[in-house]
Amino acid sequence: MGRTVPSFRIALYQEEKKWKAFRDALDRDERGMFDRLFASSRLHISACMMAARPVRIHCIMMAMLLYQYGQVLPLMEG
């Protein structure tokens, strides 16, 4: 049997672990922002699962950007 591909939820968790040293180097307030960014990518996890991108962080960052854009757009229009 071949290796199975981990679910994107597991892949997201693994990717977040890879960034632990970066996160730990941030100030306390920035760590909270970093955590919220990764949490925001979970809101679009279904889109990431369907994208099947070979570099996981690309989809994760796109999900983060989409969330942030959704937050900023009403401010720009308003």
C-alpha positions as a Markdown table, in Angstrom:
| # | Residue | x | y | z |
|---|---|---|---|---|
| 1 | Met | 0.0 | 0.0 | 0.0 |
| 2 | Gly | 1.1 | 3.5 | -0.7 |
| 3 | Arg | 1.3 | 6.3 | 1.7 |
| 4 | Thr | -1.9 | 8.2 | 2.3 |
| 5 | Val | -2.0 | 12.0 | 2.1 |
| 6 | Pro | -2.8 | 13.6 | 5.5 |
| 7 | Ser | -6.0 | 15.6 | 5.7 |
| 8 | Phe | -5.5 | 19.3 | 5.2 |
| 9 | Arg | -6.5 | 19.9 | 8.9 |
| 10 | Ile | -3.5 | 17.7 | 9.9 |
| 11 | Ala | -1.3 | 19.4 | 7.3 |
| 12 | Leu | -2.3 | 22.8 | 8.6 |
| 13 | Tyr | -1.4 | 21.7 | 12.1 |
| 14 | Gln | 2.0 | 20.4 | 10.9 |
| 15 | Glu | 2.7 | 23.6 | 9.0 |
| 16 | Glu | 1.9 | 25.7 | 12.1 |
| 17 | Lys | 4.4 | 23.6 | 14.1 |
| 18 | Lys | 7.1 | 24.3 | 11.5 |
| 19 | Trp | 6.6 | 28.1 | 12.2 |
| 20 | Lys | 6.9 | 27.6 | 16.0 |
| 21 | Ala | 10.5 | 29.1 | 16.2 |
| 22 | Phe | 9.3 | 32.1 | 14.3 |
| 23 | Arg | 6.3 | 32.5 | 16.5 |
| 24 | Asp | 8.4 | 32.1 | 19.7 |
| 25 | Ala | 10.7 | 35.0 | 18.5 |
| 26 | Leu | 7.7 | 37.4 | 18.3 |
| 27 | Asp | 6.6 | 39.7 | 21.0 |
| 28 | Arg | 3.7 | 38.6 | 23.1 |
| 29 | Asp | 1.1 | 40.8 | 21.3 |
| 30 | Glu | 2.5 | 39.6 | 17.9 |
| 31 | Arg | 2.2 | 36.0 | 19.0 |
| 32 | Gly | -1.5 | 36.6 | 19.4 |
| 33 | Met | -1.8 | 38.1 | 16.0 |
| 34 | Phe | 0.2 | 35.2 | 14.5 |
| 35 | Asp | -2.2 | 32.7 | 16.2 |
| 36 | Arg | -5.2 | 34.5 | 14.9 |
| 37 | Leu | -3.8 | 34.5 | 11.4 |
| 38 | Phe | -3.4 | 30.7 | 11.5 |
| 39 | Ala | -6.9 | 30.4 | 13.1 |
| 40 | Ser | -8.3 | 32.5 | 10.2 |
| 41 | Ser | -6.9 | 30.1 | 7.7 |
| 42 | Arg | -9.1 | 27.4 | 9.3 |
| 43 | Leu | -12.2 | 29.3 | 8.2 |
| 44 | His | -11.3 | 28.5 | 4.6 |
| 45 | Ile | -10.1 | 25.0 | 5.1 |
| 46 | Ser | -12.5 | 23.4 | 2.6 |
| 47 | Ala | -11.1 | 25.6 | -0.2 |
| 48 | Cys | -7.6 | 24.5 | 0.8 |
| 49 | Met | -8.6 | 20.9 | 0.6 |
| 50 | Met | -9.9 | 21.3 | -2.9 |
| 51 | Ala | -6.9 | 23.2 | -4.2 |
| 52 | Ala | -4.5 | 20.3 | -3.9 |
| 53 | Arg | -1.5 | 22.6 | -4.0 |
| 54 | Pro | 1.9 | 20.9 | -3.6 |
| 55 | Val | 3.2 | 23.7 | -1.3 |
| 56 | Arg | 0.8 | 23.7 | 1.7 |
| 57 | Ile | 1.8 | 27.1 | 3.0 |
| 58 | His | 0.6 | 28.8 | -0.3 |
| 59 | Cys | -3.0 | 27.8 | 0.3 |
| 60 | Ile | -2.8 | 28.6 | 4.0 |
| 61 | Met | -1.4 | 32.1 | 3.3 |
| 62 | Met | -4.1 | 32.6 | 0.6 |
| 63 | Ala | -6.8 | 31.7 | 3.1 |
| 64 | Met | -5.2 | 34.2 | 5.6 |
| 65 | Leu | -5.2 | 36.9 | 2.9 |
| 66 | Leu | -8.7 | 36.2 | 1.9 |
| 67 | Tyr | -9.9 | 36.6 | 5.5 |
| 68 | Gln | -7.9 | 39.8 | 6.0 |
| 69 | Tyr | -9.2 | 41.2 | 2.8 |
| 70 | Gly | -12.8 | 40.5 | 3.9 |
| 71 | Gln | -12.1 | 42.4 | 7.1 |
| 72 | Val | -10.6 | 45.4 | 5.3 |
| 73 | Leu | -13.0 | 45.7 | 2.4 |
| 74 | Pro | -15.9 | 47.2 | 4.4 |
| 75 | Leu | -13.6 | 49.8 | 5.8 |
| 76 | Met | -12.5 | 50.8 | 2.3 |
| 77 | Glu | -16.0 | 51.0 | 1.0 |
| 78 | Gly | -17.5 | 52.7 | 4.0 |
